[in-house]
Amino acid sequence: MGFGMSLLMTLIITYINTGMDNEYPRRFFKAWSIGLPIAIATSLLVGPIAKRFVDKITK
C-alpha cells in the first residue's frame, strides 16, 4: 500500500510542482527516496488502527 501510493503521489506532485523536463526523473527519484520509507512506516502504523476502526463500525 505504501509503495503504490507513494509512487503515484510522488510522480504527480513532482510533475505539478516542477513540470516535465530532462531533470524530472532525477527529481522524482530523489523525492521518492524520501517519501517511500515515510509512506511504508505510516501504512504499517496506521493500517492496524484503520482496520480496527472499520471492523468496529461494520459490525
C-alpha positions in Angstrom: 0.0 0.0 0.0 2.7 2.4 0.9 4.7 1.6 -2.2 1.9 2.2 -4.7 0.6 5.3 -3.1 4.0 6.9 -2.6 4.9 6.1 -6.2 1.8 7.6 -7.8 1.7 10.6 -5.5 5.4 11.5 -6.0 5.0 11.2 -9.7 2.1 13.6 -9.8 3.2 16.0 -7.1 6.7 16.3 -8.7 5.2 17.0 -12.1 2.8 19.6 -10.7 5.5 21.4 -8.7 8.3 21.3 -11.2 7.0 20.4 -14.6 8.4 17.9 -17.1 11.9 18.3 -18.4 15.1 16.3 -18.7 15.7 16.6 -14.9 12.3 15.2 -14.0 13.4 11.6 -13.4 16.2 12.7 -11.1 13.8 15.0 -9.1 11.2 12.2 -8.9 13.7 9.6 -7.6 15.1 12.0 -5.1 11.6 12.8 -3.7 10.5 9.2 -3.8 13.6 8.0 -1.9 12.5 10.2 0.9 8.7 9.6 0.6 8.8 5.8 0.3 10.2 5.0 3.7 7.8 7.5 5.3 4.8 6.0 3.4 5.7 2.5 4.4 6.2 3.3 8.0 2.9 5.3 8.1 1.0 2.5 6.5 2.4 0.0 9.0 1.4 2.3 11.9 -2.0 3.5 10.6 -3.1 0.2 8.9 -4.0 -1.7 12.0 -5.7 1.3 13.6 -7.8 1.8 10.4 -8.6 -1.9 10.3 -9.9 -1.9 13.9 -12.0 1.2 13.2 -13.5 -0.3 10.1 -14.2 -3.6 11.9 -15.9 -1.7 14.8 -18.2 0.4 12.5 -19.1 -2.5 10.2 -20.3 -5.0 12.9 
